[in-house]
C-alpha cells in the first residue's frame, strides 16, 4: 500500500504569489473580501493590484447558497459601491453554469447497465467515441 503522505512531500506555498486577506461586512447583506498582494517578507507589493470580492448568500428552496464574485474597484469605497452589481453578475453567472450543466447532463449517452450503476461492457468510453450514433442514446 502506498504512503498517503507521500504527495505532501513536495507541497509548498508560492512565495511570489502571497496575499493578505481582509474581510469587511455590514453584518446584514454580505461581505467584501479584500486580497492585498504582499511580498514574501510580508510587505505590501505595489507591483500587483489589490483584488475585491463580493460575498453573500441567496436563499433557495434547498437553503442558503453562497455567492461570490469579483468587484472591479480601486479601493474599498468603490468596492462598497460596486457590491450589488458584482453580486448580481455572480448570481447570473451561477444560473448560466447551472443551465449549461443541465444541458450537458441531458445530452449524456446512457448505455445498458449504466442507469443501475452497473459496469456492463459494450459501448464504454467517452460520449461520441467510435464515430457513430449510439443506438442507446436518450436523445
N, C-alpha and C positions, 0 to 999 in steps of 0.2 A: 504494500500500500504506500502511496506517495505521501510525502510530508506536506500537509496543507499550509504550513507557514513558509514553505519554500518560495512561493510567489511574493512574499513580503520582503525577501532579501534585498531586492533592488528598488523598493519603494522609496521615493524621495520627493520632497517639495521642490518646485522650480523657484529658486531664489531670485530669478529675474522677472517673475510674474506674481509678486506678492501684493495683497490688497488689505487695507484696514476696513473693517465693516462697521458702519454706524446705522442705527435704526431710529427713525423719528415717527411718532404716532400721535394721532389725536384721540386715541382710546375709544373711538366710536366707529369710524368708517374704515380705517386701514392704516397702513404704514408706508413710509418711504425708506427703502434700503439704499444706503449710500456706500459705494465701494470706492475707496480712496487709494490710488496706487502709491506704494511705498517701495523704498529700496530694501535691499537685504539687511541694511543696518537699522531699518525702521523709520527712516526719514521720509517725508513726502517726496514723491517722484514727479517733478514738474514736466517730465517728458511724456507722460501718459495722462489721459483725460479721466477725471472723476466720472463715475457712472451712477445713474439714479434709476431705481426700480420701484414701481407701484406694487403694493401688496394689499390684497383684500380677500374677502370671501363672498361668494354669491350662494344664496340658498336654492337648493334644488329639491326635487321630490325624494332624492336619496340622502339629503342632508347637505351640510355646508361643503362647498367646493372651493379650494384655494385658487386664487388667480394672481399671477404676477406678470408684469410687462415692463419693458424699458420706458423711461421718460426721457425725452430729448430736452436737456436742460444744462445750463452752465453753472447754476448754483441752486441752493436749497429753495430759495424763494420761487424760482422758475419751476422747480420740480413740484412744489405745492400747487402752483397754478396749473400745471400740466397733468396732475394726478388723474382727474376724471377722464380726460381724453385718452391717456395711456391705458387706464383700466378698461374703457370701452373697447379699445383696439385689441387688448389681450383677450377679452371675452369673445369678440368676433372671430379672432384667430382660432381660439379653442373650439368654437362652434364649427368652423370650416374644417378643422382637423378631424373632429368627430364625424362630420358628414363624409369626408374622404375615407375614413376608417370604415364607416358603414358601407360605402360603395365597394370598397375593396373586399370586405367580408362577404358581401352579397355576390360577388363575382368569383369567389373561390370555387374551385373544382372539387367535388366530393366524389370519392371513389368507394366501391363496396368495402364495408368494414370500417371505414373512417368515421362514420356517424356514431358508431358504438365505441370508438377509440381503438378498434382492432388494428392489427398490423398486417392485414392480409396483403399478399404480394400483388403483382399485376401492374397496375398503372401508376406506380410510385414516381416520385420525382417532383420537380418544380412544375407549377401550372404552366401549360403551354409547351412543356418539354415533349419532344417527339415530333413536332412539326404539324401534327394534325389536330382535328377536333376530338375532344374526349367524349365518347358516347354517353358518359355518366354525368355530364355537366348539368347543373340545375338550371342553367340559362337557356 
